[in-house]
Amino acid sequence: MAKAVSKKKVVELESSLYSDAKHYARQIWLAGLGTYAKVGQEGSEYFKELVKSGESVEKKGRDLVSTQIDAANDTVKGRLHSVKAKLNFDRIEEAFDARVSSALNRIGIPSRRDVEALSAKLDELSAVLERVARTQ
């Protein structure tokens, strides 16, 4: 047989369930407030730690980039210096050649071009003489 539950017991059971739900709801509310407070306290500290870490990484990055830029600038400056030195040497060499050639021409010594032109004329003359000698 089924036991009859009295109205008083039902009310007590409902009251107990309501009381338990109210108690758990309050605990959940308090846990949420505690989480909010903890994040508010520790969140600002955590944010400060992140800023410090970011500053450190930024400084390391700037130092690395600065080092690489300095190395590249040194390389470019070295190459530019050697190019300028070569250009200056080439100018000096050209001026020296022009003066020596001018001095040699003044005293009657032929230049390389004069000798090459004369050599080419001798080659042509030799070829003509060979042809004449063959035809005779």
C-alpha positions in Angstrom: 0.0 0.0 0.0 1.0 3.4 -0.7 1.9 5.5 2.1 0.1 8.8 2.3 2.3 11.8 2.6 1.0 14.4 4.9 0.6 18.0 3.8 2.9 19.1 6.5 5.7 16.9 5.1 5.2 18.2 1.6 5.4 21.7 2.9 8.6 20.9 4.8 10.1 19.2 1.7 9.2 22.2 -0.5 10.6 24.6 2.1 13.8 22.5 2.4 14.2 22.4 -1.4 13.6 26.2 -1.6 16.0 26.8 1.2 18.7 24.7 -0.4 18.2 26.4 -3.8 18.4 29.8 -2.1 21.5 28.7 -0.3 23.2 27.4 -3.5 22.1 30.5 -5.5 23.7 32.7 -2.8 26.9 30.7 -2.9 27.1 31.0 -6.7 26.5 34.8 -6.4 29.2 35.1 -3.8 31.6 33.0 -5.9 30.9 35.4 -8.9 31.6 38.4 -6.7 34.8 36.8 -5.4 36.0 36.1 -8.9 35.2 39.7 -9.9 37.1 41.1 -7.0 40.1 38.7 -7.5 40.3 39.6 -11.2 40.2 43.2 -10.3 43.1 42.9 -7.9 45.2 40.3 -9.7 44.2 41.5 -13.1 45.9 44.9 -12.7 49.0 43.1 -11.4 48.9 40.7 -14.3 48.5 43.6 -16.7 51.5 45.3 -15.2 53.5 42.1 -15.6 52.5 41.9 -19.2 53.5 45.5 -19.8 56.9 44.8 -18.2 57.4 41.7 -20.4 56.4 43.7 -23.5 58.8 46.5 -22.7 61.6 43.9 -22.3 60.9 42.2 -25.6 60.6 45.6 -27.3 64.0 46.7 -25.9 65.6 43.4 -27.1 64.0 43.9 -30.5 65.3 47.5 -30.8 68.8 46.4 -29.7 68.8 43.7 -32.3 67.5 45.9 -35.1 70.0 48.7 -34.1 72.9 46.2 -34.2 71.9 44.9 -37.6 71.4 48.5 -39.0 74.8 49.5 -37.7 76.5 46.4 -39.3 74.8 47.2 -42.6 75.8 50.8 -42.4 79.4 49.8 -41.7 79.4 47.5 -44.7 77.9 50.1 -47.0 80.4 52.7 -45.7 83.3 50.4 -46.3 82.2 49.6 -49.8 81.6 53.2 -50.6 85.0 54.1 -49.3 86.7 51.5 -51.5 84.7 52.7 -54.5 85.7 56.3 -53.9 89.3 55.3 -53.4 89.2 53.3 -56.7 87.6 56.3 -58.5 90.3 58.6 -57.2 93.0 56.2 -58.2 91.6 55.8 -61.7 91.5 59.6 -62.0 95.1 59.9 -60.8 96.1 57.1 -63.2 94.4 58.8 -66.2 96.1 62.1 -65.4 99.5 60.4 -65.0 99.0 58.6 -68.3 98.0 61.8 -70.1 101.0 63.7 -68.8 103.5 60.9 -69.6 102.1 60.5 -73.1 102.3 64.3 -73.7 105.9 64.3 -72.5 106.8 61.4 -74.7 105.2 63.0 -77.7 107.1 66.3 -77.1 110.4 64.5 -77.2 109.5 62.5 -80.3 108.7 59.1 -78.9 105.6 57.6 -80.6 102.6 56.5 -78.5 101.2 53.0 -78.4 98.5 54.0 -80.8 101.1 55.3 -83.2 103.1 52.1 -83.0 99.9 49.9 -83.5 98.8 52.0 -86.5 102.3 51.7 -88.0 102.3 48.0 -87.4 98.9 47.6 -89.1 100.3 49.5 -92.2 103.3 47.3 -92.2 101.1 44.2 -92.2 99.1 45.5 -95.1 102.3 46.4 -97.0 103.7 42.9 -96.4 100.5 41.3 -97.6 100.7 43.4 -100.8 104.4 42.5 -101.4 103.6 38.8 -100.9 100.8 39.1 -103.6 103.1 40.9 -106.0 105.9 38.3 -105.4 103.5 35.4 -106.2 102.3 36.9 -109.4 105.8 37.3 -110.8 
